[in-house]
Amino acid sequence: MKEEYSNNARRWYDQDPVLSQAVETLENTDDETQIRVSLNLIKIIIEHNIEDEKFSAIEDIISAVGSGIGDERKGRWYDIDTTVRTAMNMLQNCPAATQHIIAKEMAKLVVETIKKDDAD
């Protein structure tokens, strides 16, 4: 049976099938890969938000990075590492259209990182 994606998704990233698959793949990689992909993801999110004029000052970037860090939710797989948590929180706070664009780049980045690790 094909999985249905709707507004009733259990996790915020399950509303977009591309984003859901990219996050699931990232979740199943080793810690080092998660951190490397997350650092690149933060860079991509910042670049997209600058292009979309969502970030007009450094304070906007700092605010986006800080969002969600104060919450005490530690049950999510990405809360274990600060870098991964920051990337995921920034991604979660992007508009849905931006999330979808970034999800495609994220999926490509995850696959490239895994292939590179396998070749080494």
Beta strands, then each sheet from edge to edge (+ up, - down):
end
